[in-house]
Amino acid sequence: MASTFFLPLFAMAFVMQTDFLFGLQQLRRAQYGHLIDGFIFTNDVVFVLEPVTSKLACVRICLEEGTCETVTYTVTSSGGLCRGHSTSKVFTDAIQCPGTKSYVLKKRNSGGSSAWHEKSCTLDSECPAPLSECFERVCLCFPGYYYSIGNDACVQTCDLSDLTSHYVMYDRHAVWGNQANQLFGVSRDVCLEEGVNDTMCRAVTYDSALKNCKVHHLTCADVPETSWKSGLTYSDYFQKICS
C-alpha cells in the first residue's frame, strides 16, 4: 500500500517562505516598470492563465515563457488572472478592469539569448561558463567581471565604448563609497538612467529604502575589499553589460 508523506507544518512554512523570497528576488531582478493600474490589454497576448495565486507567480511565468515582456495581474474570486504580452510598448487596446496591476519586465539581455546567463541555479556547477557562479540562485559572472553579449561569456575587462545601456543585477549587494556621483530621493529607474547617461559609468548602487543612487566609474573588483558589502536588505548593485 502506497504511503503518503506529509511535511511538518514548520517545514511547509519554510518551503513557502523560501519560494516566496525566490519569487521576490526574480521580480526585483526583472527590473519591472509599473504601467497604469486598473486596465487589461488585448493586444499581443501570449497567455491567459487562471487561477494564478499571486503577482509574483504571474511575473515568474512571464520570465520563464521566453517571449513575454509585459504582464497584468487581476485579483479574482478564483485566486487571480495572469495575462502575458509579447510587447512592452504603450498599449492602445485597453479595457478598464479594477484591481489590475500591470508591469513591463525590462529584460536587460537584449543582445540575444544565453544558454546559461541569468538562469536559475542552486549550485555553481550548474553555471558552465568560466568565471561564473551561482549568485543568489542565479547564474552570473563573478562580481566585477562583465557579461559579454557577443561572446556569451564572462570577461575581465570591457572598454568604455563597448559598454551597453543594460545592466546585470547583483541583489542585496553594494559598493560603499568610491562613487563618482550621488543622487538622493530618486527612483531606481532614474538611477539606472543616470548611469546610462554617464559615459564613464561602469556600475551603480541603489538603496531602495533611502532612494539613494551612487554612480561608479569603477566596478566592485576595482575597489577595496572592505567596500564590497553583501547581505543587505535594501541595496542592489548593477554592473553594465559588455557588447
C-alpha positions in Angstrom: 0.0 0.0 0.0 1.4 3.3 -1.0 2.3 5.7 1.8 1.6 9.4 1.8 4.3 11.8 3.1 3.3 14.9 4.9 5.6 17.8 5.6 5.5 19.0 9.2 3.9 22.5 9.5 7.2 24.2 10.2 8.8 22.6 7.1 5.9 23.6 4.9 6.2 27.2 6.2 9.9 27.2 5.4 9.3 25.9 1.9 6.6 28.5 1.3 8.8 31.3 2.6 11.8 30.2 0.5 9.6 30.1 -2.6 8.2 33.5 -1.9 11.7 35.0 -1.3 12.9 33.5 -4.6 9.9 34.8 -6.4 10.5 38.3 -4.9 14.1 38.1 -6.0 13.1 37.3 -9.6 10.6 40.1 -9.5 13.3 42.5 -8.4 15.8 41.1 -10.9 13.4 41.7 -13.7 13.6 45.5 -13.2 9.9 45.8 -13.6 8.3 49.1 -14.6 4.9 50.0 -13.4 2.2 50.7 -16.0 -1.2 52.3 -15.3 -3.3 50.3 -12.9 -6.9 49.3 -13.4 -6.7 48.1 -17.1 -6.1 44.9 -19.0 -4.8 44.9 -22.6 -5.9 42.9 -25.5 -3.1 43.1 -28.0 -0.1 40.7 -28.4 -1.4 38.2 -25.9 0.8 35.2 -25.4 -1.0 33.6 -22.5 -4.0 33.9 -20.2 -3.9 31.8 -17.0 -6.3 31.4 -14.1 -6.0 30.8 -11.2 -2.6 32.2 -10.5 -2.1 32.6 -6.8 0.0 35.8 -6.7 1.5 38.7 -8.6 5.0 37.1 -8.1 3.8 33.9 -9.6 2.5 35.8 -12.6 5.8 37.5 -13.1 7.7 34.2 -12.8 5.5 32.7 -15.5 6.3 35.6 -17.8 10.0 35.4 -17.2 10.1 31.7 -17.9 7.9 31.9 -21.0 10.6 33.5 -23.2 8.6 35.9 -25.4 6.6 37.6 -22.6 7.6 41.2 -21.8 4.6 42.5 -20.0 2.1 41.1 -17.5 -1.2 42.2 -16.0 -2.4 40.5 -12.8 -6.0 40.8 -11.6 -7.3 39.6 -8.2 -10.3 37.4 -8.8 -12.6 35.2 -6.7 -10.8 32.1 -8.0 -7.4 33.4 -7.0 -6.0 35.6 -9.8 -5.9 36.1 -13.5 -2.5 36.4 -15.2 -2.1 37.8 -18.8 1.2 37.9 -20.6 2.0 40.1 -23.7 4.9 39.9 -26.1 5.4 43.7 -26.3 6.5 46.4 -23.8 5.1 49.2 -26.0 2.4 51.5 -24.7 -0.9 49.8 -25.3 -3.9 51.3 -27.1 -6.3 48.4 -26.7 -7.2 48.8 -23.1 -10.2 47.6 -21.1 -11.0 49.0 -17.7 -10.6 46.4 -15.0 -10.5 47.4 -11.4 -8.0 45.6 -9.2 -5.5 45.0 -12.0 -1.7 45.7 -11.7 0.4 45.9 -14.9 4.2 45.6 -15.2 6.7 45.8 -18.0 9.6 43.4 -17.5 12.7 45.2 -18.9 14.8 42.3 -19.9 18.4 43.5 -19.9 20.0 40.9 -22.1 18.6 42.4 -25.3 21.5 41.4 -27.5 20.4 37.7 -27.7 19.5 34.7 -25.6 22.0 32.9 -23.4 22.0 29.2 -22.5 23.3 30.0 -19.0 23.4 33.6 -18.1 20.7 34.7 -15.6 19.3 31.2 -15.5 18.1 29.8 -12.2 20.5 27.6 -10.3 21.3 26.1 -6.9 25.0 25.0 -7.4 28.0 26.7 -9.0 28.4 23.6 -11.2 25.1 24.5 -12.9 26.8 27.6 -14.3 29.1 26.3 -17.0 30.9 29.4 -18.2 34.3 30.2 -16.9 34.4 32.9 -14.3 30.7 32.4 -13.5 29.0 31.2 -10.3 25.5 30.6 -8.8 25.0 34.0 -7.3 21.8 34.3 -5.1 20.3 31.3 -7.1 21.1 32.8 -10.5 24.0 32.1 -12.9 26.1 35.3 -13.1 29.7 36.3 -13.8 31.8 36.8 -10.7 31.1 40.2 -9.3 33.3 42.8 -11.0 33.6 40.7 -14.2 31.5 41.7 -17.2 29.0 39.6 -19.1 29.7 39.9 -22.8 26.7 39.6 -25.0 28.7 38.9 -28.2 30.7 36.1 -26.6 28.0 34.9 -24.2 30.9 34.8 -21.7 32.4 36.5 -18.7 35.3 38.8 -19.4 37.6 40.6 -17.0 37.7 44.0 -18.8 35.5 46.0 -21.2 36.3 49.2 -23.0 34.0 52.1 -22.1 33.0 52.3 -25.8 31.8 48.6 -25.6 29.6 49.1 -22.5 25.9 48.8 -23.3 22.9 50.6 -21.6 21.9 47.3 -19.9 22.9 46.0 -16.5 23.4 42.8 -14.6 21.8 43.0 -11.1 23.7 41.6 -8.0 20.9 41.9 -5.5 21.4 42.6 -1.8 25.0 43.8 -2.5 26.5 47.2 -2.7 29.7 49.2 -3.2 30.1 51.6 -0.3 31.9 54.8 -1.2 34.0 55.1 -4.3 31.2 56.9 -6.2 31.8 59.5 -8.9 28.3 60.9 -8.4 25.4 60.5 -5.9 21.7 61.3 -6.2 19.2 61.4 -3.4 15.4 60.9 -3.4 15.3 59.2 -6.9 13.7 56.0 -8.2 15.7 53.0 -9.3 14.8 53.7 -13.0 16.2 57.3 -12.6 19.4 55.9 -11.0 20.0 53.4 -13.8 19.3 56.1 -16.4 21.8 58.3 -14.7 24.4 55.6 -15.2 23.5 55.2 -18.9 23.9 59.0 -19.4 27.3 59.0 -17.7 29.8 57.7 -20.3 32.3 56.9 -17.7 29.9 54.8 -15.6 30.6 51.1 -15.2 28.2 50.3 -12.3 25.6 51.8 -10.0 24.5 51.0 -6.4 20.9 51.7 -5.4 19.3 51.8 -1.9 15.6 51.4 -2.3 14.9 52.4 1.4 16.9 55.7 1.2 16.2 56.2 -2.5 19.9 56.8 -2.8 21.8 56.3 -6.1 25.6 56.0 -6.4 27.2 56.1 -9.8 30.6 54.3 -10.0 33.4 54.7 -12.6 34.9 51.5 -11.2 33.5 48.0 -10.6 33.3 46.2 -7.3 36.5 44.3 -8.4 38.4 47.6 -8.5 37.6 48.9 -5.1 39.0 47.8 -1.7 37.5 44.5 -0.5 36.1 46.3 2.6 33.9 48.5 0.2 32.1 45.4 -1.2 29.1 44.7 1.1 26.8 41.7 1.0 23.6 40.6 2.7 22.0 44.0 2.5 18.2 44.2 2.7 17.6 47.3 0.5 20.7 47.7 -1.6 21.4 46.3 -5.1 24.5 46.6 -7.3 24.1 46.9 -11.1 27.0 46.4 -13.4 26.9 47.3 -17.1 26.9 44.6 -19.7 29.6 44.5 -22.4 28.7 44.2 -26.0 
